[in-house]
Amino acid sequence: MSTGVITITDTEFETEVLKSEQPVLVYFWASWCGPCKLMAPVINTAASNFSDRLKIVKMEVDPNPLTVKQYQVEGVPAFRLVRDGQLLAATEGAIGKEKLLSFIEANLN
């Protein structure tokens, strides 16, 4: 089970997300996005808190247009929760630690 955040690309998405045995939180971000920089410690906290039952991956939007289009990411930061290849939940925009942890918890149960 993963204990950190894994950086992936379009080519790794199927293996790391769609075929994952665990639910996966996909964090879409961009290097030019100020709110994305603020989310980094929040994502790391989520990775620590849920490492036993959730994989967290991050994907930069600009070099990965296929997945961004497929998951209809319109703004960053964006989050998609996927289980067994199916989208469970989605949210966009910077959110606080408690809200992100609640989002994950509500959709994992």
Biopython code that builds the backbone (N, CA, C, O; Angstrom):
import numpy as np
from Bio.PDB.StructureBuilder import StructureBuilder

atoms = [
    (1, "MET", "N", (0.833, -1.180, 0.000)),
    (1, "MET", "CA", (0.000, 0.000, 0.000)),
    (1, "MET", "C", (0.883, 1.251, 0.000)),
    (1, "MET", "O", (1.890, 1.310, 0.706)),
    (2, "SER", "N", (0.508, 2.213, -0.770)),
    (2, "SER", "CA", (1.301, 3.425, -0.913)),
    (2, "SER", "C", (1.171, 4.337, 0.305)),
    (2, "SER", "O", (0.114, 4.416, 0.931)),
    (3, "THR", "N", (2.257, 5.018, 0.624)),
    (3, "THR", "CA", (2.204, 5.956, 1.738)),
    (3, "THR", "C", (2.472, 7.381, 1.275)),
    (3, "THR", "O", (2.493, 8.302, 2.091)),
    (4, "GLY", "N", (2.674, 7.569, -0.013)),
    (4, "GLY", "CA", (2.949, 8.905, -0.523)),
    (4, "GLY", "C", (2.119, 9.210, -1.747)),
    (4, "GLY", "O", (1.267, 8.420, -2.155)),
    (5, "VAL", "N", (2.379, 10.363, -2.323)),
    (5, "VAL", "CA", (1.679, 10.796, -3.520)),
    (5, "VAL", "C", (2.529, 10.411, -4.725)),
    (5, "VAL", "O", (3.722, 10.712, -4.771)),
    (6, "ILE", "N", (1.914, 9.748, -5.696)),
    (6, "ILE", "CA", (2.612, 9.276, -6.888)),
    (6, "ILE", "C", (2.297, 10.220, -8.043)),
    (6, "ILE", "O", (1.131, 10.529, -8.289)),
    (7, "THR", "N", (3.324, 10.680, -8.751)),
    (7, "THR", "CA", (3.133, 11.520, -9.927)),
    (7, "THR", "C", (2.982, 10.612, -11.143)),
    (7, "THR", "O", (3.817, 9.741, -11.385)),
    (8, "ILE", "N", (1.904, 10.822, -11.909)),
    (8, "ILE", "CA", (1.645, 9.982, -13.082)),
    (8, "ILE", "C", (1.387, 10.839, -14.323)),
    (8, "ILE", "O", (1.216, 12.055, -14.246)),
    (9, "THR", "N", (1.367, 10.148, -15.475)),
    (9, "THR", "CA", (1.085, 10.786, -16.763)),
    (9, "THR", "C", (-0.077, 10.049, -17.429)),
    (9, "THR", "O", (-0.579, 9.054, -16.906)),
    (10, "ASP", "N", (-0.496, 10.553, -18.588)),
    (10, "ASP", "CA", (-1.561, 9.904, -19.356)),
    (10, "ASP", "C", (-1.261, 8.418, -19.571)),
    (10, "ASP", "O", (-2.152, 7.579, -19.437)),
    (11, "THR", "N", (-0.017, 8.097, -19.903)),
    (11, "THR", "CA", (0.332, 6.710, -20.227)),
    (11, "THR", "C", (0.266, 5.785, -19.012)),
    (11, "THR", "O", (0.102, 4.576, -19.176)),
    (12, "GLU", "N", (0.386, 6.315, -17.825)),
    (12, "GLU", "CA", (0.344, 5.507, -16.609)),
    (12, "GLU", "C", (-1.049, 5.465, -15.973)),
    (12, "GLU", "O", (-1.274, 4.703, -15.032)),
    (13, "PHE", "N", (-1.970, 6.265, -16.471)),
    (13, "PHE", "CA", (-3.275, 6.409, -15.833)),
    (13, "PHE", "C", (-4.033, 5.085, -15.729)),
    (13, "PHE", "O", (-4.588, 4.766, -14.678)),
    (14, "GLU", "N", (-4.054, 4.323, -16.810)),
    (14, "GLU", "CA", (-4.806, 3.069, -16.782)),
    (14, "GLU", "C", (-4.261, 2.125, -15.710)),
    (14, "GLU", "O", (-5.028, 1.556, -14.933)),
    (15, "THR", "N", (-2.948, 1.960, -15.670)),
    (15, "THR", "CA", (-2.328, 1.050, -14.701)),
    (15, "THR", "C", (-2.475, 1.550, -13.271)),
    (15, "THR", "O", (-2.878, 0.794, -12.387)),
    (16, "GLU", "N", (-2.150, 2.822, -13.039)),
    (16, "GLU", "CA", (-2.114, 3.362, -11.682)),
    (16, "GLU", "C", (-3.492, 3.686, -11.109)),
    (16, "GLU", "O", (-3.682, 3.646, -9.893)),
    (17, "VAL", "N", (-4.454, 4.006, -11.974)),
    (17, "VAL", "CA", (-5.772, 4.441, -11.488)),
    (17, "VAL", "C", (-6.858, 3.425, -11.834)),
    (17, "VAL", "O", (-7.493, 2.867, -10.940)),
    (18, "LEU", "N", (-7.070, 3.189, -13.098)),
    (18, "LEU", "CA", (-8.198, 2.351, -13.522)),
    (18, "LEU", "C", (-8.053, 0.897, -13.082)),
    (18, "LEU", "O", (-9.051, 0.232, -12.806)),
    (19, "LYS", "N", (-6.817, 0.397, -13.015)),
    (19, "LYS", "CA", (-6.596, -1.002, -12.624)),
    (19, "LYS", "C", (-6.121, -1.140, -11.180)),
    (19, "LYS", "O", (-5.707, -2.224, -10.767)),
    (20, "SER", "N", (-6.175, -0.071, -10.422)),
    (20, "SER", "CA", (-5.728, -0.112, -9.032)),
    (20, "SER", "C", (-6.655, -0.979, -8.187)),
    (20, "SER", "O", (-7.872, -0.976, -8.374)),
    (21, "GLU", "N", (-6.070, -1.711, -7.267)),
    (21, "GLU", "CA", (-6.884, -2.524, -6.353)),
    (21, "GLU", "C", (-7.500, -1.664, -5.259)),
    (21, "GLU", "O", (-8.472, -2.074, -4.624)),
    (22, "GLN", "N", (-6.950, -0.487, -5.035)),
    (22, "GLN", "CA", (-7.467, 0.460, -4.040)),
    (22, "GLN", "C", (-8.221, 1.575, -4.752)),
    (22, "GLN", "O", (-7.985, 1.813, -5.937)),
    (23, "PRO", "N", (-9.123, 2.264, -4.056)),
    (23, "PRO", "CA", (-9.665, 3.508, -4.611)),
    (23, "PRO", "C", (-8.506, 4.493, -4.811)),
    (23, "PRO", "O", (-7.495, 4.424, -4.112)),
    (24, "VAL", "N", (-8.664, 5.400, -5.765)),
    (24, "VAL", "CA", (-7.599, 6.354, -6.086)),
    (24, "VAL", "C", (-8.153, 7.771, -6.105)),
    (24, "VAL", "O", (-9.177, 8.040, -6.733)),
    (25, "LEU", "N", (-7.469, 8.669, -5.416)),
    (25, "LEU", "CA", (-7.767, 10.096, -5.519)),
    (25, "LEU", "C", (-6.787, 10.674, -6.533)),
    (25, "LEU", "O", (-5.575, 10.630, -6.326)),
    (26, "VAL", "N", (-7.312, 11.215, -7.626)),
    (26, "VAL", "CA", (-6.476, 11.835, -8.642)),
    (26, "VAL", "C", (-6.517, 13.343, -8.415)),
    (26, "VAL", "O", (-7.581, 13.962, -8.425)),
    (27, "TYR", "N", (-5.347, 13.912, -8.212)),
    (27, "TYR", "CA", (-5.205, 15.346, -7.978)),
    (27, "TYR", "C", (-4.634, 15.969, -9.244)),
    (27, "TYR", "O", (-3.478, 15.733, -9.594)),
    (28, "PHE", "N", (-5.442, 16.759, -9.924)),
    (28, "PHE", "CA", (-5.011, 17.465, -11.128)),
    (28, "PHE", "C", (-4.494, 18.843, -10.728)),
    (28, "PHE", "O", (-5.155, 19.560, -9.977)),
    (29, "TRP", "N", (-3.318, 19.214, -11.226)),
    (29, "TRP", "CA", (-2.684, 20.466, -10.832)),
    (29, "TRP", "C", (-1.927, 21.058, -12.018)),
    (29, "TRP", "O", (-1.799, 20.432, -13.070)),
    (30, "ALA", "N", (-1.432, 22.274, -11.825)),
    (30, "ALA", "CA", (-0.604, 22.938, -12.837)),
    (30, "ALA", "C", (0.484, 23.736, -12.143)),
    (30, "ALA", "O", (0.273, 24.283, -11.060)),
    (31, "SER", "N", (1.649, 23.799, -12.772)),
    (31, "SER", "CA", (2.785, 24.504, -12.173)),
    (31, "SER", "C", (2.524, 26.007, -12.041)),
    (31, "SER", "O", (3.097, 26.663, -11.171)),
    (32, "TRP", "N", (1.665, 26.550, -12.901)),
    (32, "TRP", "CA", (1.366, 27.980, -12.890)),
    (32, "TRP", "C", (0.210, 28.334, -11.956)),
    (32, "TRP", "O", (-0.164, 29.502, -11.851)),
    (33, "CYS", "N", (-0.349, 27.350, -11.286)),
    (33, "CYS", "CA", (-1.557, 27.526, -10.470)),
    (33, "CYS", "C", (-1.200, 27.817, -9.012)),
    (33, "CYS", "O", (-0.691, 26.945, -8.307)),
    (34, "GLY", "N", (-1.465, 29.036, -8.566)),
    (34, "GLY", "CA", (-1.188, 29.420, -7.180)),
    (34, "GLY", "C", (-1.926, 28.567, -6.159)),
    (34, "GLY", "O", (-1.296, 28.059, -5.232)),
    (35, "PRO", "N", (-3.242, 28.389, -6.295)),
    (35, "PRO", "CA", (-3.975, 27.549, -5.341)),
    (35, "PRO", "C", (-3.462, 26.107, -5.303)),
    (35, "PRO", "O", (-3.545, 25.448, -4.266)),
    (36, "CYS", "N", (-2.932, 25.615, -6.425)),
    (36, "CYS", "CA", (-2.383, 24.250, -6.443)),
    (36, "CYS", "C", (-1.197, 24.137, -5.486)),
    (36, "CYS", "O", (-1.033, 23.124, -4.806)),
    (37, "LYS", "N", (-0.373, 25.183, -5.439)),
    (37, "LYS", "CA", (0.780, 25.173, -4.526)),
    (37, "LYS", "C", (0.310, 25.089, -3.077)),
    (37, "LYS", "O", (0.957, 24.451, -2.247)),
    (38, "LEU", "N", (-0.817, 25.735, -2.773)),
    (38, "LEU", "CA", (-1.366, 25.691, -1.420)),
    (38, "LEU", "C", (-1.919, 24.309, -1.071)),
    (38, "LEU", "O", (-1.990, 23.949, 0.104)),
    (39, "MET", "N", (-2.304, 23.542, -2.071)),
    (39, "MET", "CA", (-2.900, 22.226, -1.840)),
    (39, "MET", "C", (-1.859, 21.152, -1.527)),
    (39, "MET", "O", (-2.203, 20.113, -0.962)),
    (40, "ALA", "N", (-0.596, 21.382, -1.881)),
    (40, "ALA", "CA", (0.437, 20.347, -1.707)),
    (40, "ALA", "C", (0.486, 19.781, -0.287)),
    (40, "ALA", "O", (0.464, 18.559, -0.137)),
    (41, "PRO", "N", (0.550, 20.608, 0.765)),
    (41, "PRO", "CA", (0.585, 20.025, 2.105)),
    (41, "PRO", "C", (-0.721, 19.315, 2.477)),
    (41, "PRO", "O", (-0.707, 18.356, 3.250)),
    (42, "VAL", "N", (-1.829, 19.776, 1.939)),
    (42, "VAL", "CA", (-3.125, 19.145, 2.214)),
    (42, "VAL", "C", (-3.162, 17.754, 1.580)),
    (42, "VAL", "O", (-3.646, 16.804, 2.196)),
    (43, "ILE", "N", (-2.658, 17.632, 0.367)),
    (43, "ILE", "CA", (-2.598, 16.344, -0.325)),
    (43, "ILE", "C", (-1.695, 15.379, 0.439)),
    (43, "ILE", "O", (-2.020, 14.201, 0.585)),
    (44, "ASN", "N", (-0.561, 15.884, 0.925)),
    (44, "ASN", "CA", (0.362, 15.032, 1.690)),
    (44, "ASN", "C", (-0.290, 14.545, 2.989)),
    (44, "ASN", "O", (-0.081, 13.402, 3.396)),
    (45, "THR", "N", (-1.077, 15.406, 3.638)),
    (45, "THR", "CA", (-1.796, 15.004, 4.851)),
    (45, "THR", "C", (-2.801, 13.903, 4.526)),
    (45, "THR", "O", (-2.910, 12.915, 5.252)),
    (46, "ALA", "N", (-3.528, 14.082, 3.436)),
    (46, "ALA", "CA", (-4.501, 13.069, 3.025)),
    (46, "ALA", "C", (-3.798, 11.747, 2.726)),
    (46, "ALA", "O", (-4.297, 10.681, 3.088)),
    (47, "ALA", "N", (-2.644, 11.812, 2.070)),
    (47, "ALA", "CA", (-1.889, 10.594, 1.759)),
    (47, "ALA", "C", (-1.478, 9.874, 3.038)),
    (47, "ALA", "O", (-1.525, 8.646, 3.102)),
    (48, "SER", "N", (-1.081, 10.625, 4.048)),
    (48, "SER", "CA", (-0.694, 10.026, 5.325)),
    (48, "SER", "C", (-1.904, 9.426, 6.039)),
    (48, "SER", "O", (-1.838, 8.310, 6.553)),
    (49, "ASN", "N", (-3.004, 10.171, 6.068)),
    (49, "ASN", "CA", (-4.195, 9.734, 6.802)),
    (49, "ASN", "C", (-4.885, 8.520, 6.184)),
    (49, "ASN", "O", (-5.454, 7.700, 6.905)),
    (50, "PHE", "N", (-4.841, 8.397, 4.862)),
    (50, "PHE", "CA", (-5.605, 7.354, 4.183)),
    (50, "PHE", "C", (-4.724, 6.318, 3.488)),
    (50, "PHE", "O", (-5.214, 5.560, 2.651)),
    (51, "SER", "N", (-3.439, 6.273, 3.817)),
    (51, "SER", "CA", (-2.503, 5.400, 3.099)),
    (51, "SER", "C", (-2.888, 3.928, 3.142)),
    (51, "SER", "O", (-2.501, 3.162, 2.259)),
    (52, "ASP", "N", (-3.641, 3.525, 4.149)),
    (52, "ASP", "CA", (-4.024, 2.117, 4.271)),
    (52, "ASP", "C", (-5.176, 1.720, 3.349)),
    (52, "ASP", "O", (-5.394, 0.531, 3.118)),
    (53, "ARG", "N", (-5.921, 2.707, 2.816)),
    (53, "ARG", "CA", (-7.087, 2.339, 2.003)),
    (53, "ARG", "C", (-7.318, 3.222, 0.788)),
    (53, "ARG", "O", (-8.373, 3.150, 0.159)),
    (54, "LEU", "N", (-6.333, 4.061, 0.453)),
    (54, "LEU", "CA", (-6.486, 4.964, -0.690)),
    (54, "LEU", "C", (-5.132, 5.261, -1.302)),
    (54, "LEU", "O", (-4.159, 5.527, -0.597)),
    (55, "LYS", "N", (-5.082, 5.212, -2.626)),
    (55, "LYS", "CA", (-3.887, 5.635, -3.351)),
    (55, "LYS", "C", (-4.138, 7.066, -3.799)),
    (55, "LYS", "O", (-5.237, 7.396, -4.243)),
    (56, "ILE", "N", (-3.127, 7.913, -3.685)),
    (56, "ILE", "CA", (-3.258, 9.284, -4.173)),
    (56, "ILE", "C", (-2.212, 9.516, -5.256)),
    (56, "ILE", "O", (-1.018, 9.289, -5.060)),
    (57, "VAL", "N", (-2.701, 9.974, -6.403)),
    (57, "VAL", "CA", (-1.811, 10.293, -7.519)),
    (57, "VAL", "C", (-2.028, 11.743, -7.915)),
    (57, "VAL", "O", (-3.110, 12.300, -7.729)),
    (58, "LYS", "N", (-0.981, 12.344, -8.464)),
    (58, "LYS", "CA", (-1.144, 13.703, -8.985)),
    (58, "LYS", "C", (-0.725, 13.729, -10.434)),
    (58, "LYS", "O", (0.208, 13.045, -10.854)),
    (59, "MET", "N", (-1.443, 14.539, -11.182)),
    (59, "MET", "CA", (-1.221, 14.628, -12.612)),
    (59, "MET", "C", (-1.228, 16.094, -13.028)),
    (59, "MET", "O", (-2.191, 16.818, -12.778)),
    (60, "GLU", "N", (-0.151, 16.516, -13.661)),
    (60, "GLU", "CA", (-0.075, 17.893, -14.166)),
    (60, "GLU", "C", (-0.938, 17.981, -15.425)),
    (60, "GLU", "O", (-0.820, 17.147, -16.323)),
    (61, "VAL", "N", (-1.802, 18.991, -15.485)),
    (61, "VAL", "CA", (-2.796, 19.051, -16.562)),
    (61, "VAL", "C", (-2.202, 19.341, -17.940)),
    (61, "VAL", "O", (-2.607, 18.714, -18.919)),
    (62, "ASP", "N", (-1.261, 20.264, -18.040)),
    (62, "ASP", "CA", (-0.779, 20.686, -19.360)),
    (62, "ASP", "C", (-0.147, 19.558, -20.189)),
    (62, "ASP", "O", (-0.464, 19.445, -21.373)),
    (63, "PRO", "N", (0.725, 18.723, -19.623)),
    (63, "PRO", "CA", (1.317, 17.648, -20.435)),
    (63, "PRO", "C", (0.446, 16.389, -20.564)),
    (63, "PRO", "O", (0.859, 15.424, -21.207)),
    (64, "ASN", "N", (-0.734, 16.386, -19.972)),
    (64, "ASN", "CA", (-1.585, 15.191, -19.968)),
    (64, "ASN", "C", (-3.007, 15.483, -20.424)),
    (64, "ASN", "O", (-3.954, 15.295, -19.660)),
    (65, "PRO", "N", (-3.164, 15.944, -21.669)),
    (65, "PRO", "CA", (-4.487, 16.386, -22.131)),
    (65, "PRO", "C", (-5.524, 15.274, -22.275)),
    (65, "PRO", "O", (-6.722, 15.541, -22.190)),
    (66, "LEU", "N", (-5.089, 14.044, -22.491)),
    (66, "LEU", "CA", (-6.064, 12.961, -22.697)),
    (66, "LEU", "C", (-6.893, 12.695, -21.449)),
    (66, "LEU", "O", (-8.121, 12.629, -21.517)),
    (67, "THR", "N", (-6.230, 12.543, -20.321)),
    (67, "THR", "CA", (-6.946, 12.270, -19.070)),
    (67, "THR", "C", (-7.730, 13.493, -18.617)),
    (67, "THR", "O", (-8.844, 13.370, -18.108)),
    (68, "VAL", "N", (-7.149, 14.669, -18.803)),
    (68, "VAL", "CA", (-7.832, 15.910, -18.427)),
    (68, "VAL", "C", (-9.158, 16.019, -19.183)),
    (68, "VAL", "O", (-10.178, 16.387, -18.601)),
    (69, "LYS", "N", (-9.142, 15.700, -20.476)),
    (69, "LYS", "CA", (-10.365, 15.757, -21.274)),
    (69, "LYS", "C", (-11.344, 14.662, -20.844)),
    (69, "LYS", "O", (-12.537, 14.921, -20.688)),
    (70, "GLN", "N", (-10.841, 13.442, -20.652)),
    (70, "GLN", "CA", (-11.697, 12.318, -20.286)),
    (70, "GLN", "C", (-12.429, 12.565, -18.972)),
    (70, "GLN", "O", (-13.590, 12.187, -18.821)),
    (71, "TYR", "N", (-11.744, 13.203, -18.020)),
    (71, "TYR", "CA", (-12.347, 13.433, -16.704)),
    (71, "TYR", "C", (-12.893, 14.846, -16.556)),
    (71, "TYR", "O", (-13.183, 15.300, -15.449)),
    (72, "GLN", "N", (-13.029, 15.531, -17.680)),
    (72, "GLN", "CA", (-13.674, 16.846, -17.751)),
    (72, "GLN", "C", (-13.154, 17.822, -16.702)),
    (72, "GLN", "O", (-13.924, 18.477, -15.999)),
    (73, "VAL", "N", (-11.831, 17.900, -16.614)),
    (73, "VAL", "CA", (-11.210, 18.850, -15.694)),
    (73, "VAL", "C", (-11.268, 20.227, -16.353)),
    (73, "VAL", "O", (-10.675, 20.454, -17.407)),
    (74, "GLU", "N", (-11.988, 21.128, -15.716)),
    (74, "GLU", "CA", (-12.152, 22.466, -16.276)),
    (74, "GLU", "C", (-11.349, 23.516, -15.536)),
    (74, "GLU", "O", (-11.108, 24.599, -16.069)),
    (75, "GLY", "N", (-10.934, 23.217, -14.323)),
    (75, "GLY", "CA", (-10.128, 24.143, -13.539)),
    (75, "GLY", "C", (-9.248, 23.356, -12.594)),
    (75, "GLY", "O", (-9.533, 22.201, -12.275)),
    (76, "VAL", "N", (-8.183, 23.983, -12.151)),
    (76, "VAL", "CA", (-7.289, 23.331, -11.192)),
    (76, "VAL", "C", (-7.163, 24.203, -9.954)),
    (76, "VAL", "O", (-7.281, 25.425, -10.047)),
    (77, "PRO", "N", (-6.930, 23.605, -8.814)),
    (77, "PRO", "CA", (-6.809, 22.176, -8.579)),
    (77, "PRO", "C", (-8.154, 21.462, -8.745)),
    (77, "PRO", "O", (-9.219, 22.040, -8.530)),
    (78, "ALA", "N", (-8.067, 20.189, -9.135)),
    (78, "ALA", "CA", (-9.265, 19.366, -9.292)),
    (78, "ALA", "C", (-8.992, 17.987, -8.710)),
    (78, "ALA", "O", (-7.856, 17.513, -8.700)),
    (79, "PHE", "N", (-10.041, 17.361, -8.232)),
    (79, "PHE", "CA", (-9.920, 16.046, -7.602)),
    (79, "PHE", "C", (-10.964, 15.114, -8.177)),
    (79, "PHE", "O", (-12.124, 15.490, -8.341)),
    (80, "ARG", "N", (-10.544, 13.885, -8.485)),
    (80, "ARG", "CA", (-11.452, 12.848, -8.952)),
    (80, "ARG", "C", (-11.175, 11.601, -8.120)),
    (80, "ARG", "O", (-10.029, 11.165, -8.006)),
    (81, "LEU", "N", (-12.210, 11.039, -7.549)),
    (81, "LEU", "CA", (-12.078, 9.817, -6.776)),
    (81, "LEU", "C", (-12.591, 8.663, -7.633)),
    (81, "LEU", "O", (-13.741, 8.661, -8.072)),
    (82, "VAL", "N", (-11.715, 7.679, -7.864)),
    (82, "VAL", "CA", (-12.014, 6.572, -8.769)),
    (82, "VAL", "C", (-11.870, 5.250, -8.014)),
    (82, "VAL", "O", (-10.897, 5.033, -7.293)),
    (83, "ARG", "N", (-12.854, 4.378, -8.195)),
    (83, "ARG", "CA", (-12.781, 3.031, -7.612)),
    (83, "ARG", "C", (-13.196, 2.034, -8.690)),
    (83, "ARG", "O", (-14.205, 2.224, -9.369)),
    (84, "ASP", "N", (-12.414, 0.979, -8.838)),
    (84, "ASP", "CA", (-12.705, -0.068, -9.827)),
    (84, "ASP", "C", (-12.947, 0.522, -11.216)),
    (84, "ASP", "O", (-13.823, 0.064, -11.950)),
    (85, "GLY", "N", (-12.162, 1.543, -11.571)),
    (85, "GLY", "CA", (-12.272, 2.158, -12.887)),
    (85, "GLY", "C", (-13.445, 3.101, -13.069)),
    (85, "GLY", "O", (-13.636, 3.655, -14.152)),
    (86, "GLN", "N", (-14.242, 3.290, -12.008)),
    (86, "GLN", "CA", (-15.431, 4.145, -12.099)),
    (86, "GLN", "C", (-15.242, 5.425, -11.294)),
    (86, "GLN", "O", (-14.694, 5.398, -10.192)),
    (87, "LEU", "N", (-15.694, 6.533, -11.845)),
    (87, "LEU", "CA", (-15.639, 7.811, -11.133)),
    (87, "LEU", "C", (-16.680, 7.807, -10.022)),
    (87, "LEU", "O", (-17.873, 7.650, -10.284)),
    (88, "LEU", "N", (-16.228, 7.981, -8.779)),
    (88, "LEU", "CA", (-17.137, 8.022, -7.625)),
    (88, "LEU", "C", (-17.574, 9.433, -7.290)),
    (88, "LEU", "O", (-18.741, 9.682, -6.987)),
    (89, "ALA", "N", (-16.612, 10.362, -7.348)),
    (89, "ALA", "CA", (-16.904, 11.730, -6.932)),
    (89, "ALA", "C", (-15.887, 12.680, -7.554)),
    (89, "ALA", "O", (-14.787, 12.273, -7.929)),
    (90, "ALA", "N", (-16.269, 13.943, -7.657)),
    (90, "ALA", "CA", (-15.398, 14.949, -8.249)),
    (90, "ALA", "C", (-15.622, 16.288, -7.568)),
    (90, "ALA", "O", (-16.733, 16.612, -7.147)),
    (91, "THR", "N", (-14.555, 17.054, -7.468)),
    (91, "THR", "CA", (-14.653, 18.423, -6.975)),
    (91, "THR", "C", (-13.523, 19.226, -7.600)),
    (91, "THR", "O", (-12.470, 18.680, -7.929)),
    (92, "GLU", "N", (-13.746, 20.520, -7.761)),
    (92, "GLU", "CA", (-12.722, 21.394, -8.322)),
    (92, "GLU", "C", (-12.572, 22.622, -7.455)),
    (92, "GLU", "O", (-13.513, 23.057, -6.792)),
    (93, "GLY", "N", (-11.380, 23.168, -7.471)),
    (93, "GLY", "CA", (-11.073, 24.361, -6.694)),
    (93, "GLY", "C", (-10.313, 24.009, -5.429)),
    (93, "GLY", "O", (-10.386, 22.885, -4.933)),
    (94, "ALA", "N", (-9.587, 24.981, -4.921)),
    (94, "ALA", "CA", (-8.822, 24.775, -3.688)),
    (94, "ALA", "C", (-9.790, 24.573, -2.528)),
    (94, "ALA", "O", (-10.758, 25.318, -2.374)),
    (95, "ILE", "N", (-9.518, 23.567, -1.723)),
    (95, "ILE", "CA", (-10.346, 23.311, -0.548)),
    (95, "ILE", "C", (-9.426, 23.085, 0.649)),
    (95, "ILE", "O", (-8.280, 22.663, 0.496)),
    (96, "GLY", "N", (-9.935, 23.365, 1.811)),
    (96, "GLY", "CA", (-9.151, 23.212, 3.026)),
    (96, "GLY", "C", (-8.942, 21.756, 3.393)),
    (96, "GLY", "O", (-9.580, 20.858, 2.844)),
    (97, "LYS", "N", (-8.038, 21.544, 4.333)),
    (97, "LYS", "CA", (-7.705, 20.189, 4.752)),
    (97, "LYS", "C", (-8.930, 19.418, 5.244)),
    (97, "LYS", "O", (-9.158, 18.280, 4.834)),
    (98, "GLU", "N", (-9.709, 20.036, 6.119)),
    (98, "GLU", "CA", (-10.872, 19.337, 6.672)),
    (98, "GLU", "C", (-11.883, 18.976, 5.587)),
    (98, "GLU", "O", (-12.464, 17.892, 5.607)),
    (99, "LYS", "N", (-12.086, 19.886, 4.650)),
    (99, "LYS", "CA", (-13.051, 19.625, 3.580)),
    (99, "LYS", "C", (-12.561, 18.495, 2.673)),
    (99, "LYS", "O", (-13.354, 17.647, 2.263)),
    (100, "LEU", "N", (-11.273, 18.474, 2.360)),
    (100, "LEU", "CA", (-10.736, 17.402, 1.527)),
    (100, "LEU", "C", (-10.833, 16.058, 2.250)),
    (100, "LEU", "O", (-11.241, 15.059, 1.658)),
    (101, "LEU", "N", (-10.463, 16.038, 3.514)),
    (101, "LEU", "CA", (-10.522, 14.792, 4.282)),
    (101, "LEU", "C", (-11.969, 14.305, 4.395)),
    (101, "LEU", "O", (-12.224, 13.103, 4.317)),
    (102, "SER", "N", (-12.906, 15.219, 4.575)),
    (102, "SER", "CA", (-14.326, 14.859, 4.625)),
    (102, "SER", "C", (-14.815, 14.319, 3.289)),
    (102, "SER", "O", (-15.565, 13.344, 3.242)),
    (103, "PHE", "N", (-14.384, 14.960, 2.197)),
    (103, "PHE", "CA", (-14.730, 14.514, 0.838)),
    (103, "PHE", "C", (-14.269, 13.071, 0.631)),
    (103, "PHE", "O", (-15.018, 12.238, 0.122)),
    (104, "ILE", "N", (-13.037, 12.788, 1.028)),
    (104, "ILE", "CA", (-12.494, 11.434, 0.863)),
    (104, "ILE", "C", (-13.269, 10.454, 1.744)),
    (104, "ILE", "O", (-13.729, 9.411, 1.279)),
    (105, "GLU", "N", (-13.404, 10.803, 3.007)),
    (105, "GLU", "CA", (-14.069, 9.907, 3.966)),
    (105, "GLU", "C", (-15.496, 9.572, 3.529)),
    (105, "GLU", "O", (-15.916, 8.417, 3.603)),
    (106, "ALA", "N", (-16.233, 10.577, 3.078)),
    (106, "ALA", "CA", (-17.626, 10.377, 2.679)),
    (106, "ALA", "C", (-17.741, 9.436, 1.482)),
    (106, "ALA", "O", (-18.718, 8.699, 1.351)),
    (107, "ASN", "N", (-16.738, 9.472, 0.616)),
    (107, "ASN", "CA", (-16.815, 8.674, -0.610)),
    (107, "ASN", "C", (-16.106, 7.328, -0.518)),
    (107, "ASN", "O", (-16.237, 6.499, -1.418)),
    (108, "LEU", "N", (-15.364, 7.102, 0.548)),
    (108, "LEU", "CA", (-14.710, 5.809, 0.724)),
    (108, "LEU", "C", (-15.633, 4.807, 1.410)),
    (108, "LEU", "O", (-15.465, 3.597, 1.262)),
    (109, "ASN", "N", (-16.599, 5.315, 2.155)),
    (109, "ASN", "CA", (-17.478, 4.416, 2.919)),
    (109, "ASN", "C", (-18.717, 4.021, 2.133)),
    (109, "ASN", "O", (-19.554, 3.270, 2.635)),
]
sb = StructureBuilder()
sb.init_structure("model")
sb.init_model(0)
sb.init_chain("A")
sb.init_seg("    ")
for serial, (resi, resn, name, xyz) in enumerate(atoms, 1):
    if name == "N":
        sb.init_residue(resn, " ", resi, " ")
    sb.init_atom(name, np.array(xyz, "f"), 0.0, 1.0, " ", f" {name:<3s}", serial, name[0])
structure = sb.get_structure()
